[in-house]
Amino acid sequence: MFSMKYAVWSLLAGVMIPVMGLLNAKLGRHFGEPLHAPVVLFCVGLVFVLLCSLLITRSLPDLNLLTHSEPLNYLGGVIVGFYVISATFLAPRFGVANFIMFAVASQIIGSVLIDHFGLFGATVRPVNMVRVAGILILLSGLFITQLANAKSS
């Protein structure tokens, strides 16, 4: 089901990703150590999400429940940490557009595979020829942009 509110929210979240990569790279240069920027980012982020949780739900997570969840469920924290470190290091070196294009291409392909096989408890949505065509168009766009980058170098 399509929701304009969710679409706009998704667009805002997406446009902020390259900005985050560049701002974190600048923060890393400020500290003289790129890896310190994600530490600060997550501290600021923790304060932000705690405030959002309190304002929206009027509560915080029950820490007693931490030991009752499957360890795999906490892998998301490692994944987001890896992503932020990657954006911090790669955006200024590889180019913001290159980093985002490769990341988005892999996200779409990974998402299609997760849907197709129902991985991690996702609802199974089999791959069809329209999705395959979309992925091929996506990969073609990625290839064309890399050709353009090579020609301008």
N, C-alpha and C positions, 0 to 999 in steps of 0.2 A: 504494500500500500504506500503510495506516494504522499509525503507530507511536506508542504512548502516550508514550514517552520524547521523541520529536521534538515531539509536541504540547505537552507540558509545557514543553519548552525554548522553543518558539515563543511560548507564553503568557507565560513569564517575560521574554523579549526584548520582547514587545509591551507589557507593562505598564510596562516601564522607559522606554519612549520619552517619555511625557508627563512622567515624573519628570525625565528628562534635560533636557527643554525648560525646566522651571521652575528646576532647579538651575543650568543654564547662564545663565539670565536673572539669577538672583541673583548669580552669579559676575561677570557683566558689570556689574551695578550696583556690586559691590565694587571692580572695577577702574576704574569710572567710564567705561567704554567697552564697549558690548555686543559689538563685534567681537573684543575681546581674549579673551572667554570661549571661543569655539571654538578659538582658538589653544592655550590652556591645555588644553582638553578633548582635542584631538588629541595633544598631547604626553603627557598622562597615558594616553590610549588607546594610543599607540604603545608606551609602556613595558609596558602590560598585555598587548598582543598579542605583543610580543617574549617576555615571560616565558611566556605560554601556549604559544607556538611551541617554545620551548626545553624546557618541561616535557613537552609532549605528543609532539612529534616529535623532540626531542633535536637539533634543527638550526634554522638560520635560512635564509631564501631566498638562493639563489645570485644575487648582484647582477650577475654577468656575463650572466645571462639577461635582464636588463631590456631590452636593446636588441633582443632577438629576438622580442618579443611585438608584436602589432599595436597601434598607438597607441590605437585605440578601446578596447582592453581596460583602459586606465588611466582611462577616463572615469568609472568607478565612484568613484574618489577625489574627483573634482569633484562628482559627484552627492551623495555622502555629506556633503561640505563644504557644498554648497548646502542640503541638508536640515537640517543642524545649525545653520547660520546662520539659516535660516527658522524653526526651532523656537525658537531663542534670542530672535529679534525678535518673532515672532507670538504665541507662547503667552501671554505676559503682556498683550499688547495685544488680541488677538482672542479669547482664552480658550483654555485647554488643550483642553477638549472640542471646541470648534469646529475648532481646528487639526488635532487628531487625526482627527476625523470626516471633514473634507475630504481630509486626506492619505490616510486608509485607503480612502475611496471612490475616489479617483483611483488608488490602488495596485491595487485590485481590478479596476477597469475597464481599466487599463493591462495588468495581468496577463492578463486574458481576451483582450485584443487580441494580446499577445505570443504566447500559446498558440495562438490561432486562426491567426495568420499565420506562426508559427514564427520570429519575429524573434530576432535575436542568437543563432541556433543552437538555440533551444528546440524541443522535440518538439512537433509540430503536434497540437493538441487542438481540433478545430472547435467553435465556439460552437453550442449547441443551445438549444432553447426553455426548458429548465430553468435554464440559466445566465442567459439573458435575463431570466427571471422573477426570479431572485435579484438581478440588478443593479437591476431596477425596484423591488424591495422595499428594497434598500439605498438607492437614491436617494429613495424615499418616506420612509424613516426620516430621511435627511438633511434633506429638506424639512420634515418635521414638527418636528424639533428647531429648525430656524431659525424656524419659526412660533412655537414656544414661547419662543424667545429674544426675538423681536420683541414678543410680548405682555407679557413681563416687564420690558421696557425702559421 
